[in-house]
């Protein structure tokens, strides 16, 4: 699934070693954070770059629209 923009719940659960229901909760929380900055979100999917930014700090925090 590498190369796709969004991660689905199965991939998030596997990446973090958590259950699918918990992965859904994490995705929902991250999508709420993105929505507050004006981004359009898709339920059950999370932007791959944002996921890695939040969990691994692989890129510096950027100022998003609305902040």
C-alpha positions as a printed Julia matrix, in Angstrom:
67×3 Matrix{Float64}:
   0.0    0.0    0.0
   3.02   2.25   0.01
   2.64   4.98  -2.56
  -1.0    5.64  -1.77
  -1.96   8.93  -0.16
  -4.26   7.47   2.51
  -3.86   4.7    5.03
  -6.87   2.53   5.82
  -7.74   1.12   9.22
  -6.11  -2.27   8.52
  -2.79  -0.64   7.76
  -2.95   1.68  10.78
  -3.78  -1.25  13.08
  -0.9   -3.32  11.7
   1.57  -0.42  11.82
   0.81   0.33  15.48
   0.03  -3.22  16.64
  -3.44  -2.28  17.89
  -6.97  -3.58  17.28
  -9.08  -2.32  14.39
 -11.62  -0.64  16.7
  -8.82   1.3   18.41
  -7.3    2.19  15.03
 -10.69   3.62  14.0
 -10.69   5.79  17.15
  -7.19   7.07  16.39
  -8.11   7.84  12.78
 -11.24   9.65  13.91
  -9.24  11.77  16.36
  -6.62  12.67  13.76
  -9.32  13.46  11.18
 -11.03  15.78  13.68
  -7.71  17.6   14.13
  -7.3   17.93  10.35
 -10.91  19.12   9.93
 -10.3   21.93  12.44
  -7.6   23.26  10.11
  -9.93  23.29   7.13
  -8.87  20.02   5.53
 -11.39  17.67   3.99
 -11.24  14.21   5.58
 -12.49  10.73   4.69
 -13.91   8.53   7.46
 -11.8    5.45   8.1
  -8.76   6.84   6.25
  -5.93   9.11   7.26
  -3.36  11.0    5.24
  -0.15   8.95   5.31
   2.15  11.98   5.81
   0.01  13.33   8.65
  -0.04   9.89  10.32
   3.75   9.64  10.24
   4.08  13.23  11.42
   1.85  12.58  14.44
   3.27   9.2   15.47
   6.9    9.33  14.46
   7.69  13.03  14.12
   9.23  12.41  10.73
   8.59  15.93   9.58
   8.39  19.2   11.39
   5.01  20.64  12.33
   3.79  22.91   9.6
   1.34  25.72  10.0
  -1.88  24.54   8.4
  -4.68  26.65   7.04
  -6.71  28.11   9.89
  -3.98  28.13  12.5
